[in-house]
Amino acid sequence: MRAAITLAFGAASVVTAVLVWRRVPRLRSWPPALGLLVAVFTVVPPHQTIAAGVGVDDLLFLLGLALLVPYAWRRGPLGRVPFGRGLVLGAGLLAAGASVSAFVNADTLPETVDLLFRGPGRLLLYVAMVLVVLAQSPPDRTRWVVARALAGVGAFEAAFSIVAYFVGLPGGFGLQPAEGNTSLVGEIPGRVTGTLDLSPNFLGALLVLSIPVALGIALDAADRRTRLWWSAAVLVQMVALVLTYTRSSLAVTVLAAAALVALRGRLRWLVGGAAVLVGVLVLVPPAFERIAHDRTDRMALYTSGLRVFLHYPLAGVGPGEQAAFTAADPATYRTTTFGVAGNNAHNTVLLAGAENGVLGLLGALILNVVLAAVAVAVIRRARRLSAAGRPAAGEPLGIGVAVLAFLFQGMANNLFTVTLTASALVMLVAGCALPWLAAGPPRPVAAEEPPGAGVEESPVPVADVDPAR
């Protein structure tokens, strides 16, 4: 039954992408938009493994990549990518560590293949998507499509979650029962998961990316109707984020939204947002109780992951294997002075070290630092252009803030090795952040051009974006 539901959502995602592409003239006039939509819609189908760690969501990502390949490289050779050397170094070290770990920890050829697909294979897929998305032309249109697709998917998942929570769906779909030592047990119908059918933490991570982007679009809206639509999308997503009862996601998103509004100088929006958040917490008392009273297990998880890394520093215990490995020896790896560690490290750097050894740990650390530098560079450039009286900068500010918020949540959750969260980050960075940094100076937007067409493409990034390059 689960497989049938997953395939149905996957097919519906592709059909929806095609219908949206065909019915929106600005999308239909640019063929690569279809591949971008399909790739972003990867987050919609529930995860269901088919074989060797490959799931239906991976197939959707591959389909999006295949649709984009014919339109790549039409603008000539790909120019230098902002922060490209750092991104290549981080991804290369992480892939190398995962490859070594796969060969060291597998006992049979099928196990080796399985670990290679989970580790370096998945990472190489993301690298391929980054290169192909960056090769689309014009890059400003790529940013326009990806930003709105991601914000729209976040709004859909939020609306679906709210229906699942307050109305209910067959079989409790869209909800995860509250379990364990938490004040939520017996107080709520469940924690919302959207269509993802994974931990609520991952829906929270998706909303961490989509909410600042939607808010940035709303701040830039030129007419009241558009502003109201995107503001409503932000409100719906904030409600759903509270219903995930994921404290790390809620904290970083509130800070990200406040920073974005402050950067744009919209103090009235800041006051309104605070009032909305307080209102939601008042209307959903279990959320406030969880924030105020529930203990966190992150220190126990970090301790467990660090022990695994220290015991197996060269090759780790295998891509995707830490949770099973520690469960096999709970006395050594799960019992800590901070309580019982019931899962993997829940940290993108520590988990990479525990599963892929020192090369994986260094690669993940470098990727986090370089991606943070990309986000800061996006924010700084948007601020400079805004101060110079150039076109509204709310959208790129939202993109930069979203990437930073996601990286912060990655310190409390495993977000790099799960397809739906990793693919969303890849699309936002490759489709929005890097093209914004590599774009030339803005020019006036003609009346017949779509939004986002006011930036001239250039294969060479702005000189002051990456002084270390």
N, C-alpha and C positions, 0 to 999 in steps of 0.2 A: 504493500500500500504506500509506504513512504517513497519508494522508488517511483511509483506512478505519479504521486503528487509532485515530486521534484521535477520529473520530465514535463509534467503539465505546466508548471511554473516556468520552466526553461523555454518551452515552446511559446507560451504566452508572452514572455519577455521579448523574444525575437519578433513575434508578430506585432507587438506594441511598438517596438523600435521602427519597424518598417512602416506602420501606419503613421506614426509621428513624423517620420522623415518625409513621407509622401504628402501629408496634409499641410505641412508648414512650408510655404514657398522658400523661405530663407534657408531651410535645410535641404529641400529638394534640389535647389539650384547648385548645391555643392556636394557631389557624391560622397566624399570621405566622411560626411556627417553620419551616414548610416553605420559605418564601422565604429565610429566613436560612440554612438548611442548603444550599440550592442555591447561594446567593451565595458561601458559604465553600468549597464544593466546586469553585468555579471553578479552583482551583489544581491539580486532579487531571488533567484531560485534557492530553496533550502539545500544545504550541502548534503550530497549523497555520493559516497565513494563508489566508483565503478570498478577500478582495478589499479594496483600499484600506486595508491594514493591519489589518483586522478578522479575528480568528481565532475558532476554535471556543470557546476559553475566554471570549472577549468575549460570545459568544452565551449562555453559561451565566450570566454576570454579569447580562446583560440580562434573562434569564428570571427570575432571583432578584429583580431590581428590579420586574419586572412583577407577580410574585406578592405583593410587599410593598405595592405602591401602593394596592390596595383597602382595606388596613387602616391606612393612614396617616391622620393628622389626626383620628382618632376621639376623642382626648382634648382636642380644641380646638386653637386656634392654637399653633404651636410657640413655646415661651418662648425667652428669650435663651439662646444656647449659650455655655458657658464658653469663653473665648478665641476667640469667634466672629469678632470684628473682625480679629484677627490672621490667622486662617485664611482669611477672605475676602480680605484684602489680599494674602496670599501667593499664593493660588490665582488671584486676578484678575490680578496682575502676570505670573504664569507663563503664563496663558492669553493675555494680551495679547501677550506676547513671542512665543509660538508662532504666533499669528495673523499678526503682522507678518512673521515669518520665512517662513511658508507662502506669503504673497502675493509677497514679495520674491524668494524662491529658486525658485519654480515657473515653468516656461516655458510650460506648457499648462494648460488647464482641468482635465483629468484629474489632472495632477500636483498642482495646487492642492488639489483635493478630497482626494487621497491624503494630503498633508501636513496638511490641516486635520483629517482623521480621526485621524491619528497624534498630533497635538499638542493643540489646544484641544478637539477632539471627545472624546478620551479623558478629558481632565481634567474636562470638564463631566459626563461619565458618573459619575465618582467623586463629584463634588459632589452630583449628584442622589441617589446612593446614600446619602451621608452624611445628607442631609436626610430621606429616606424612612425610614432606619433609626432616626434620632433621633425620628421621629414615632410610632414603635411604642409601645404602652402595654400593660403597665407596663414601664418601662425596665429594672428589675432582672431581669425575665425575659428581655429581650433579651440582657443581659449573660450570664446563665446559659447560654443556648443558644449564643451565638457563642463564648464561651470554651471550652466543651466540644467544640464542633464543630471549632474550629481545633486544639485539642490532639489530638483524635481523628484528624484528617486528617494531622497531623504524625506521629503514631504509625503510621498506615497507610503513609505514604510511607517511613518509616524501615524498617518490616518488609519492604516490597517491595524496598527497596534492598539490605538484608542478604541476601535470597534471591538477587537478581541478582548480588551480589558473590561469595558463597560457593558457590552452587549453579549459577547461570547460567540465562539465559532465551534463547529463540530469537532469533537475530540479534544477540545481545549487548545486547538491550533493557534499559534501566535503567543502562547503563554508558557512560562516555565514555572512549575510549582515552587513555592518558597520552602526551602529545606535547610536543615542544619541549625546551628546555634544563632538564630537571628530573630529579632522582634517581629519579622514579617510573617512568621509561621502562624497560620490560622486567621490572619488579619486581612489578607488580600487574595483575590482570585488567582494571582500569579504575577510573575515579572514578565513584562512584554519582551518579545523577541522578534516581532515583525514576521516577515515571511522567511527569515533566515533559519529558524529552527535550530539555533545554536545558543550559546550562553548570551544573556542580556548584555554582557560586557561588550560583545561585538556589535550589537545594534547601537550601543552607546558610542562606540568608536566611530561608526558610520555617521552618526549625528554630530559628533565632534567635528567632523570634516564638513558636513553639509550645512550646518546652522550658520557658521560665520560666512560661508559663501553666499547663502541666501540673504543674509543680513546685509552683506556688501552690495548685492544687486539691488536690494530695496533702498539702501541709502543713495544709490546712484540714479534711481528711477526718475525719468524726466516728467512723467505724468502721474496724477494721483491714482488712477486705476491700477497701473503697474505696481506702484508703491504699495497699495493695499493688498494686492495679490501676494506679493513676496513677503510682506509683513505677516500676513495670515499664515504663510508657509513656515515662517520662523516660529510663530506662536504654537502651531500644531506640533512642530518638532520639539519645542521646549517641553510641552506637556508630556509627549511620549518619552522624552529623556528622563523626566522625573519618574515615570512609571516603569523604567528599567530598574530603578532603585540601585543604580550603579554610581557610587559616590564619586569615584575618580572622574568619570565622564562628566557628571554634573558640575563638579568643581572647576575643571579646566574649561568647560564650555562657558560657564558664567563669567570667568575671568577673561576668556577670549572675546566674548561679545562685549563686555564692558570696555576692554582695551580698544576694540574696533570702533565703537561709538565715540570713545574719548578721542581717538586719533582723527576722526572725522569732525570733531567739535560739535556733536549733536547731543547736548546735555539733556534736552527734553526726552530724547529716546532713551537715555540712560535712566532717567527717573521712571519713565513708563515701563521699561524692562524690569526694573527692580520691583515695581508694584505688581507686575504680572507674576514674577517668580514667587514673591511672598504670598500672593493669592492662591497660586497652585499648591504651595506647600501647606497652606491653611486648609484647602479643600481636600488634600490627600494627607491626612495625619500620619499614616505609616511611614511616609517618606521622611518627615521630620524626626520621627522616633528612630529610624535607621541611622540618620545622620548624627543624631545626638547620643545614641546609646550603644549601637552595635560595634563590637570590636572588629578590627581588621586582622587578617591573617597574613598580610604581605611580608612582615619580618620573618615569619616562619618559612614562607615560600622562598624568600631570598636566601635564608640560611641553608635550606635544603639544596637549592641550585648551586650555591657556592661550594658546599661540601662535595657535590658531584664533580664540579669542575676541578677542585683541588685534588681529588682522587684520580681523575682521568683528564689531566690537563692537555695531553697531546692530541687525542682524537675524540674526546667526549664519549658519549654512550650511544650516539646514532641520531640522525635527524628525526625528530618527532617521537623520540623514545624516552625522554626523561621521566614522564609521568609513570609509564609502565615500569621503568627501571627502579625508581624509588619505591613503588608499591611492592616490588618483590623483596625489598629489604627495609621495611618501615622503621625498624629499630635503629638502623644506622642513618637513614636519610630523611625520615619523616618526623621523627620525634626530636623536637628542638626546645630550647629554653623559652621560646616565644609561643609554644603550642605545637599542634600537629600540622604539618604541611601536607595538605590533601591533594595537591595538584603540582603542575610544573612551576618553573620559577616566576612566571607572570612578570617578566621584565625582558625586553628585547635583547639587551646585552648579556645578562646573566644566562638566559636560556640558550643563546647562541654559544656561549662558552661551555655550558653543561653538555650540550648535545654535539657540538662540533669542535670542541677544544680551543686552544689559544688562538689559532688563526680565525676561527669563527667569531670569538669574542672581540678580537681586534677589528675584524671587518664590520661587525655590527656597531661597535663604538664609533668607528670612522663614519659609517653611514649616518648615524644619528647626528654627529657633529656637523657633517657637511650639509645634510638636509636642513638642519637648524640655520646654518649660514645662508643657504638658499632662501629660506623664509625671511630672515632678517634683511637680506638684500632686496627682496621683493617689497617689503614694507618701506625700506629706506627710499627706494626709487619712486614708489608711489607717493610718498610724502614730499619728495623734492618736486615732482611734477605738479602735485596739488598746490604747493606753495608758490610755484611759478605761474599759476593760473591756467594750467593745462586741463584737459578733460577730467571729469570726476574720477576719483581714485578709490572709491569705496570697494569696488569689486576686487581689484588686486590686493588691497589691504586685507580684505576678508580671506583671500587665498593664502597670503602669507601667515596670517594669524591662525588659520585652520591647520596648516602644516605644523606650526609650533605646538598648538594644542594637542594634535595627534601624537607628536613625539613625546610630549609630557605624559600622556596617558600610557604610552608604550613603556614607561617606567613602572607601571602598575598592572599591565596586562600584556599578554603575548599577542602582538599585532602584526609581526612581520611574516609569520609562517602560516597564517590563515588566509585563504584565497580572497574572501570578501573584503577584509580590511586591507590587505596588502595591495590588491588590485585597485581599490578606491584611492589609496595613496599614490600609486603609480600613475593613475590617470590624472590626478590633480597636479602632481609635480611635472609630469611630462607634457600634459595638455594645457596647463595654465601657468605654473610658476616659471619654468624654464623659458617658454616662449615670451613671457612678459619681460624677463631679463634680457633676452637676446634681441628684442625688437628695437627698431630705430626710433627716432623721435616722433611723437604723435603729429598728425596732420589733420586739418579740418575734415569732418565727416560729411560727405555729400548726402543729400536727402534720400537718394535711392539706395544707399549702402546700408547693410544690416548693422545693428549695434555691435561694437567691437571691431568695426572695420576702419577705425581711425588710427591705426598704427601701421606704419610701413615696415615690411619685413626686411631683415638684414641678417646675413649669415654670420656676422661678427658681433659679439655681444658688446654692450656699453662698456667703455674702457674702465670705468671706476667700479664695476660690479664685482670683479674678482681680481684685486691687485696682486694676489699671490700666484696667479696663473702664469 
